[in-house]
Amino acid sequence: MHLNKLSPVKGATKRRKRVGRGPGSGRGKTSTRGNKGQKSRSGYQRRAGFEGGQMPLTRRIPKRGFVNIFQKQYEIVNIGVLAALDANTVVTPEFLRDRGIIKGKNKVKILGQGDINIPLTVKAHKFSKKAQDKITTAKGTVELI
């Protein structure tokens, strides 16, 4: 096999449709756009979700519930994840971000899933009661930011 002898498999490539090249081409006059109408004009663009004037699906379906736009977003970290760290480590949101444990810039909440038996100093914006108990029983400290 030589690089200069490589070619696509038969049927793998398709020629481009050349429209608007005169009546002899078979695609002249209206250039495969049909006759008249908005879609036959140049520059036509349809916005996302447009259904030809019919009431769009997003407006047809019933709306339910309430979305609180002022809701506080927290990055969730479980105690089990912190158990893998070295003893006497100071855990801060920046530390967690650097290690790739959390991704966003939101506040951090520590939850109590998993077990911990090493003393850590954990600084976060919020703690669950269970997480707080587990950290203090492991002789660690909890600090609210």
C-alpha positions, 0 to 999 in steps of 0.5 A: 500500500502506497500513500499516493495510491489511496483513494476513497471507496466508490460511493463514499464521495458525492459531487456538490450540487451546482445550482443556478447554472442555466436551464441545461443543467437541470437545476436552473431557473429557481435553483431547486428552491421551488416557486415564490415564498419566503424560503425561495428568497436569498437571506432566508433564516428561520429562528429555532423552534419556528413551526410555520406560524403554528403555536410553537411546542414550547408555548403549547405545553402547560407550564407548572411550578415556580423557578426561583431566579434568586436561588443560591447554587452550591457545589456539593462535596461529600465527606467520603471525598475528603477522606482521601486527603492527608491528615491536618489539611486545610480544605478551602473552596480554592483547594477543592477547585485546584484539585478538580473536586469542584468545577464552578465558582459557586459556594461550597456545601459539605454533605455527610455521605461517606466516612472520615477518620482523619483530622481536617480543617474544613472551611466552606460556606455551608455544612450539613449537620451530619457532615459537621458531626463526622468532621468533629468526631474525627478531631477535625474543625469546621469553619463557616466562610 
